[in-house]
Amino acid sequence: MKTIRRALVAVGLAGLVAAVLRARGTGGTPPTAGGWRELSGPELQ
């Protein structure tokens, strides 16, 4: 019984840590301006 309780606590803590990390997030919205453009003429040098 003690082993099952420890396993449930460990799974619960892992879920809590995952939820916190997911809520914080490191992503965001991708940029909507800028990026690559084709160069021509004197811009090539």
N, C-alpha and C positions, 0 to 999 in steps of 0.2 A: 504494500500500500504506500509505503514511504517513497519507493522508486517512482510509482505512477504520479504521485503528487509533485515530486521534483521535476519530472518530465513535463508535466502540465505548466508548472511555473516557468520553466526554461522556454517552452514554446510561447507562452504569454509574453514574456519579456522580449523575445525575439520579434514577435509581432508588434509590440509597442515601439521598439527601436525602428523597425521598418516603417511604421506609420509616421513617426516623427521625421525620419529622413525624407520620406515621400512628401510630407506636408511642407517641409522647408524648401525642397526642390533646388536644383541648380540650373534649371533650364530657363525658360522664359520665352518670349516671342522672338522669332528670327527677325533679322533686320529686313526692312521693306525698301530701303534705298541703298544705292551703292552697288558694288559688285563688279563684274568684269565688263569691259567694253572693248570693242575692236579699235586698234590704233591704225592711223594712216598718215602718210606724208612725214612731216618733220618730227612727229611724236615717236616714230620708230627709232630715232637715234638717241 
